[in-house]
Amino acid sequence: MQNASNSAPNNSIIQPAGFYIVALSSVPYNNIYVMFLAVVYLITVKCNVFLIIIIFYDHRLHVPKFMAVGNLALVDLVLSTSLVPGMIKTYLVLDNFVPFKLCLVQMYTYYSFLSLESFSICILSYDRFIAICLPLRQESINTNARMAYIIGAVWFFGLTTVLYGPSSIPTLSFCGSLKVNSYFCDYTPVLRLACSDTTHQWNFATALTILFMVAPLIFIFLTYIGILIAVFRMKNNQSRYKALATCTEHLTLVAIFFIPIFIIFNIGFSGTIINSDVRTVCLSLSSLITPCVNPIIYSLKTKEIRSRIYSLLTRRLSVHPLKNAH
């Protein structure tokens, strides 16, 4: 059996060997719920990999919009992978112990790619703003090189900004319970277990929430104000409808991703008591359903991707025609 804690080189710091994931333990049939999430994860992997392959191999899709879509698919893939294998180990294999260093890796991966998810949705909002508000200058403003630079800058910012949170955990002492009341090594539930002063860590969590949730929502809101102004200036109703139709898939992503997380985070910061299992179910659904739905929405709502899927299917059928039944 693993030791509960080990003394760090600095005797004032008590560093545990690891933590125990205990959320959902009181939820009836939690193994069925996790199996459902595992199925969602398999669909997520298949759909996002398929979308990435289509965008990569079809040179007609090598444009800024689909660079942003492919980037979102990659982020979705890593975000869901940071959660589901660990949940399968915890609830289906029934091994809920997570070693200390592995806990920090999972914590960092989840929050860095959650921030990338948020900013990737912002990139799509920027793309729609340029396409609708500045159509004559779109090709000169929103080039492939510029989109690649924006995506690279977002990845650098997201992967480095989150570092302080997980890297500060080893400086804390854990002299009591090691049971993490979440479905993974979540930052705030781990902080609640520390018996050191965590003021800086809580301030960091608040700043990160504002930076990765509130700021992107404000940016998206402002871009859509500009889009609506441009649309209402259009004299042709058909042009208005076409412009708004191109935004529907993006607005769907915004609603699915931001609304559940924003509600849960605000309830938590307001001090309102919410059942931990309800919080866990809501956050796990919002974190895992979004990466599954994103590629499906873009595949069904985007004409270029639909036509590419159709051509792949027809080509496959022509190479392997159905044999007549005898």
TATABEL-V139698 format. One record per pair of residues at least 24 apart in sequence whose C-alpha atoms are under 6 Angstrom apart, sorted by the first residue. I is the first residue (numbers start at 1). J is the second residue. D is the distance in whole Angstrom. If there is no record, write none. Layout:
i:I j:J d:D
i:I j:J d:D
This chain:
i:13 j:173 d:5
i:14 j:173 d:5
i:14 j:174 d:6
i:15 j:173 d:6
i:17 j:99 d:6
i:17 j:100 d:6
i:18 j:98 d:5
i:18 j:99 d:4
i:18 j:100 d:4
i:19 j:97 d:6
i:19 j:98 d:5
i:19 j:178 d:5
i:20 j:96 d:5
i:20 j:97 d:5
i:20 j:179 d:5
i:20 j:180 d:6
i:21 j:96 d:5
i:21 j:179 d:6
i:21 j:180 d:5
i:22 j:180 d:6
i:22 j:181 d:5
i:23 j:181 d:5
i:23 j:182 d:5
i:23 j:183 d:5
i:24 j:277 d:6
i:31 j:91 d:6
i:44 j:292 d:4
i:48 j:73 d:5
i:48 j:295 d:6
i:64 j:144 d:5
i:64 j:147 d:6
i:72 j:120 d:6
i:76 j:291 d:5
i:79 j:110 d:6
i:79 j:113 d:6
i:80 j:288 d:6
i:82 j:110 d:6
i:103 j:185 d:5
i:104 j:166 d:6
i:107 j:185 d:6
i:107 j:186 d:6
i:108 j:166 d:6
i:112 j:158 d:6
i:112 j:159 d:5
i:112 j:162 d:6
i:115 j:158 d:6
i:115 j:212 d:6
i:116 j:158 d:6
i:129 j:223 d:6
i:129 j:227 d:6
i:133 j:230 d:6
i:172 j:196 d:6
i:257 j:290 d:6
